[in-house]
């Protein structure tokens, strides 16, 4: 987070059409990582399908990279506690957090530039 924030604040301020909106900024970054993430999610679902309603209900959160936004946990029949961020591709929780960071990075950078 520090490196991304430092790089964003070190850039000169852009105005007019050269300035990206927050959604375009996030979309540009997701076009690089989302295809590989989605392929890994599809492979995980294909080779280890969900076997409980809870697992199936958490699949949309993973597909939209929102699994860490709502860290929902449940106890399975076996007594094991499982949480949404680690259900399908456990390492992808970071991508979910990174999306939140990207959504807030630009507005916060603008706020601190004005101070």
Residue frames as qw, qx, qy, qz and C-alpha x, y, z in Angstrom:
[[0.000, 0.883, 0.468, 0.000, 0.00, 0.00, 0.00],
 [0.322, -0.765, 0.083, 0.551, 2.80, 2.40, 0.84],
 [0.379, -0.145, 0.577, 0.709, 4.48, 2.02, -2.55],
 [0.169, 0.580, 0.682, 0.413, 1.22, 2.53, -4.47],
 [0.158, -0.916, -0.331, 0.164, 0.27, 5.56, -2.35],
 [0.394, -0.610, 0.243, 0.644, 3.74, 7.07, -2.69],
 [0.337, 0.102, 0.647, 0.676, 3.71, 6.61, -6.47],
 [0.062, 0.746, 0.617, 0.243, 0.23, 8.14, -6.72],
 [0.242, -0.909, -0.176, 0.289, 1.11, 11.16, -4.61],
 [0.455, -0.434, 0.365, 0.687, 4.39, 11.71, -6.47],
 [0.374, 0.447, 0.621, 0.525, 2.59, 12.09, -9.81],
 [0.028, 0.050, -0.010, -0.998, 1.79, 15.60, -10.97],
 [0.391, 0.435, 0.594, -0.553, -1.86, 16.55, -10.69],
 [0.141, 0.183, 0.740, 0.632, -3.85, 15.84, -13.85],
 [0.321, 0.426, 0.332, -0.778, -6.79, 17.90, -14.98],
 [0.537, 0.422, -0.265, -0.680, -9.45, 17.66, -17.66],
 [0.913, 0.217, -0.186, -0.290, -9.57, 14.67, -19.97],
 [0.452, 0.476, -0.716, 0.237, -6.13, 13.43, -18.89],
 [0.312, -0.296, 0.686, -0.587, -7.53, 12.63, -15.44],
 [0.397, -0.110, -0.885, -0.217, -8.94, 9.12, -15.04],
 [0.650, -0.460, 0.003, -0.605, -12.12, 8.54, -13.10],
 [0.455, -0.413, 0.731, -0.296, -11.94, 6.14, -10.18],
 [0.870, 0.186, 0.395, -0.230, -13.89, 3.49, -12.07],
 [0.713, 0.662, -0.230, 0.018, -11.67, 3.75, -15.15],
 [0.021, -0.698, 0.673, -0.241, -8.62, 3.58, -12.90],
 [0.642, -0.207, 0.685, -0.274, -9.87, 0.37, -11.26],
 [0.869, 0.423, 0.178, -0.188, -10.96, -1.11, -14.59],
 [0.473, 0.747, -0.465, 0.038, -7.50, -0.56, -16.09],
 [0.171, -0.525, 0.793, -0.257, -5.90, -2.45, -13.24],
 [0.744, 0.020, 0.577, -0.335, -8.45, -5.25, -13.24],
 [0.787, 0.551, -0.146, -0.236, -7.98, -5.93, -16.96],
 [0.291, 0.611, -0.727, 0.117, -4.50, -7.16, -16.10],
 [0.123, -0.268, 0.881, -0.370, -5.24, -9.42, -13.13],
 [0.684, 0.072, 0.359, -0.631, -8.89, -10.45, -13.42],
 [0.794, 0.319, -0.395, -0.333, -8.63, -12.90, -16.36],
 [0.422, 0.302, -0.819, 0.246, -6.01, -15.01, -14.56],
 [0.278, -0.111, 0.668, -0.681, -7.95, -14.82, -11.30],
 [0.748, 0.160, 0.093, -0.638, -11.21, -15.84, -12.97],
 [0.711, 0.320, -0.609, -0.149, -9.53, -18.76, -14.74],
 [0.192, 0.227, -0.850, 0.435, -8.13, -20.00, -11.43],
 [0.484, 0.009, 0.477, -0.734, -11.59, -19.66, -9.85],
 [0.802, 0.246, -0.219, -0.498, -13.19, -21.64, -12.67],
 [0.563, 0.311, -0.761, 0.083, -10.58, -24.37, -12.35],
 [0.077, -0.166, 0.771, -0.610, -11.10, -24.56, -8.60],
 [0.654, 0.113, 0.282, -0.693, -14.88, -24.84, -8.99],
 [0.772, 0.323, -0.421, -0.349, -14.52, -27.44, -11.75],
 [0.568, 0.265, -0.754, 0.194, -12.07, -29.68, -9.88],
 [0.207, -0.156, -0.778, 0.572, -13.33, -29.18, -6.32],
 [0.255, -0.525, -0.438, -0.683, -17.02, -28.27, -6.58],
 [0.274, -0.301, 0.444, -0.798, -18.78, -26.73, -3.62],
 [0.374, -0.188, -0.904, -0.081, -20.71, -29.27, -1.62],
 [0.132, -0.520, -0.666, 0.518, -22.71, -27.07, 0.77],
 [0.141, 0.866, 0.437, 0.200, -25.20, -24.26, 0.22],
 [0.328, -0.869, 0.047, 0.368, -22.85, -21.90, 2.10],
 [0.501, -0.270, 0.512, 0.643, -20.01, -22.56, -0.35],
 [0.318, 0.507, 0.626, 0.500, -22.27, -21.98, -3.35],
 [0.066, -0.935, -0.347, 0.010, -23.67, -18.78, -1.82],
 [0.393, -0.757, 0.191, 0.486, -20.15, -17.37, -1.43],
 [0.645, 0.185, 0.503, 0.544, -19.19, -18.00, -5.06],
 [0.261, 0.860, 0.292, 0.326, -20.59, -14.64, -6.33],
 [0.352, -0.913, 0.131, 0.158, -18.49, -12.77, -3.75],
 [0.645, -0.325, 0.495, 0.483, -15.41, -14.49, -5.14],
 [0.545, 0.500, 0.513, 0.435, -16.40, -13.88, -8.76],
 [0.108, 0.922, 0.172, 0.331, -16.73, -10.14, -8.11],
 [0.526, 0.261, -0.414, 0.696, -13.60, -9.95, -5.89],
 [0.368, -0.623, 0.071, -0.686, -15.65, -9.02, -2.84],
 [0.800, -0.236, -0.549, 0.060, -14.81, -11.99, -0.62],
 [0.487, -0.097, -0.466, 0.732, -12.75, -9.93, 1.85],
 [0.168, -0.383, -0.048, -0.907, -15.22, -7.06, 1.92],
 [0.741, -0.356, 0.042, -0.568, -17.70, -9.20, 3.84],
 [0.228, 0.351, -0.893, 0.165, -15.73, -11.78, 5.83],
 [0.799, -0.216, 0.015, -0.560, -18.64, -14.13, 6.52],
 [0.077, 0.329, -0.929, 0.152, -17.86, -17.29, 8.48],
 [0.837, -0.169, -0.105, -0.509, -19.80, -20.47, 9.20],
 [0.403, -0.367, 0.827, -0.139, -19.35, -23.79, 10.93],
 [0.553, 0.197, -0.672, -0.451, -19.61, -26.77, 8.60],
 [0.894, -0.257, -0.179, -0.320, -21.24, -30.09, 9.56],
 [0.815, 0.115, -0.440, 0.360, -17.79, -31.46, 10.39],
 [0.551, -0.750, -0.209, 0.300, -17.34, -28.75, 13.03],
 [0.552, -0.019, 0.161, 0.818, -14.72, -26.85, 11.01],
 [0.091, 0.850, 0.218, -0.471, -15.12, -23.07, 10.89],
 [0.531, 0.221, 0.453, 0.681, -14.63, -21.66, 7.40],
 [0.034, 0.716, 0.154, -0.680, -14.66, -18.05, 6.24],
 [0.620, 0.736, 0.249, -0.110, -15.59, -16.57, 2.85],
 [0.159, 0.877, -0.392, -0.227, -12.20, -15.05, 1.92],
 [0.159, -0.504, 0.840, 0.120, -10.45, -18.43, 1.92],
 [0.801, 0.166, 0.466, -0.338, -13.08, -20.74, 0.43],
 [0.838, 0.535, 0.107, -0.021, -12.12, -21.08, -3.22],
 [0.679, 0.450, -0.187, 0.549, -8.75, -19.51, -3.88],
 [0.574, -0.700, -0.281, 0.319, -7.39, -18.55, -0.50],
 [0.512, -0.192, 0.111, 0.830, -4.53, -16.48, -1.86],
 [0.136, 0.518, 0.457, 0.710, -6.94, -14.25, -3.79],
 [0.304, -0.799, -0.453, 0.252, -8.13, -12.48, -0.63],
 [0.380, -0.425, 0.097, 0.816, -5.38, -9.97, -1.36],
 [0.127, 0.257, 0.558, 0.779, -6.91, -9.09, -4.73],
 [0.236, -0.744, -0.604, -0.162, -10.18, -8.33, -2.99],
 [0.416, -0.726, -0.182, 0.516, -8.41, -5.99, -0.57],
 [0.371, -0.140, 0.352, 0.848, -6.48, -4.44, -3.44],
 [0.030, 0.576, 0.607, 0.547, -9.73, -3.50, -5.19],
 [0.336, -0.851, -0.379, 0.138, -10.83, -1.63, -2.05],
 [0.478, -0.502, 0.113, 0.712, -7.47, 0.12, -1.97],
 [0.276, 0.176, 0.517, 0.791, -7.79, 1.12, -5.64],
 [0.093, -0.751, -0.584, -0.295, -11.30, 2.49, -5.04],
 [0.381, -0.883, -0.204, 0.182, -10.08, 4.76, -2.24],
 [0.656, -0.177, 0.143, 0.719, -6.57, 5.59, -3.48],
 [0.264, 0.456, 0.335, 0.781, -7.47, 8.29, -6.00],
 [0.284, -0.836, -0.296, -0.365, -9.98, 10.19, -3.80],
 [0.676, -0.670, -0.075, 0.298, -7.63, 10.06, -0.81],
 [0.610, 0.008, 0.190, 0.769, -4.67, 11.18, -2.92],
 [0.086, 0.647, 0.314, 0.689, -6.69, 14.16, -4.17],
 [0.503, -0.823, -0.248, -0.092, -7.69, 14.99, -0.61],
 [0.699, -0.522, 0.042, 0.487, -4.10, 14.98, 0.63],
 [0.499, 0.284, 0.270, 0.773, -2.83, 16.93, -2.40],
 [0.082, -0.794, -0.294, -0.526, -5.22, 19.75, -1.57],
 [0.614, -0.766, -0.150, 0.119, -3.89, 20.03, 1.98]]
